[in-house]
């Protein structure tokens, strides 16, 4: 695991210390350009190390490297790619402690969050390895004309761009490159400035597993260079398709730029996940799962529950159960005070709460005015009596706040659940599966979990949203099919 930018060990498991610079991966080598930026830990607001800041020139080098590598990589046999990803899975397992150190210090991820996404990353490698042979297989349909035949073959795009966020860096960063790689594409992976060592580690594991030089190149940069570097990548004719996971606002900018250049995209964007609690629900289960769905990773998950919609007949009982669950699970003796990535989401959530409370909302749990000693921590808050005129009604909080609504029917619950621009994930709680399925089919989201929290992801299930939560799919066979073009070949027998 030697690194050109590494100068010792920062602490147990880490490959970097305060005098290190996290390098880029360019053409199979670890490269440290002259421009760098400081990586600040949300845990203590101290500098962890420096990270390489890619320039437009570095972006062009990454593209040139990927173009050169793509032709040979696209011709490799499925079993060769399979074996690389199987070795990568073992690499993720072997380097677990090191990986945990990066995400904990860079993003503040709790042990439970890291374990969740680390297992997903490991499973993703195994799942993709198992699906490659099927996903790359051509077909021969029966054609109408006598004495003629046809083939439908799948071809990789060539070079693709993956842009992934900091909030679940291993699973989101890995899927941004793993699925295109599996289908024979070369990838430029653009990671967030908040988690460069985490993204360095993803590329390190894949190279260690045998990925050829140039097939995967990594880019991270100073926030000030985001527009120029991103524009350079998207507008370059060698980039044939883009995937992006992040906010709806940034996603719309990426999609607009891609559209101007007539390039297809896969987008997984923001969410405003509703959880509907029917009057026949198991109240204890619903209380626990909605609490977890709202406050895991401080609510910094795109599938996090933002609206708890409970039937009036059980509202009082549910409210009491939810409070008791919060006292048990998110107390100082439980998971503790949620850690956020910077001060910005804390300020955003406090502003949303203040606006709602000033307009008639009521606190169910927590103290919206409470300030922690650390400005990157915030205790969970639950409010109710939310109306459309309040900012929090439409805005994704992406933090440790959730709104409680009381309704009188399934129809009213569905109307409220769908009254949002977003449509990524949702949940329904009922002891009647037929009722659950009926409701699930009417919620406008890419996924619905019945009797479990809105946060759910696994390698075998296609993942993506509806409305302004995005389009296209990650994971499973649909996620692999995103990264090949179909070509029809016909001939006379």
Buried (B, 14 or more C-beta within 10 A) or exposed (E): EEBEBBEEBBEEBBBBBEEBBBBBBBBBBBBBBEBBBEBBBBBEEEEBBBBBBBBBEBBBBBBBBBBBBBEEBBEEEBEEBBBBBBBBBBBBBEBBEBBBBBBBBBBBBBEEBBEBBBBBBBBBBBBBBBBBEEBBEEEEEEEEEEEEBBEEBBBBBBBBBBBBBBBBBBBBBBBBBBBBBBBBBBBBBBBBBBBBBBBBBBBBBBBBBEBBBBBBBBBBBBEEBBEEBBBBBBEBEBBBBBBBBBBBEBBEBBBEBBEEEEBBBBBBBBBBBBBBBBBBBBBEBBBBBBBBBBBBBBBBBBBBBBBBBBBEEBBEEBBEBBBBBBEEBBEEEEBEBBBBBBBEBBBBBBEBBBBBBEBEBEBBBBEBEEEEEBBBBBBBBBBBBBEEEBBBBEBBBBBBBBBBBBBEEBEBBBEBBBBBEBBBBBBBBBEEEEBBBBBBEBBBBBBBBBBBBBBBBEBEBBBBBBBBBBBBBBBBEBBBBBBBBEEEEEEEE
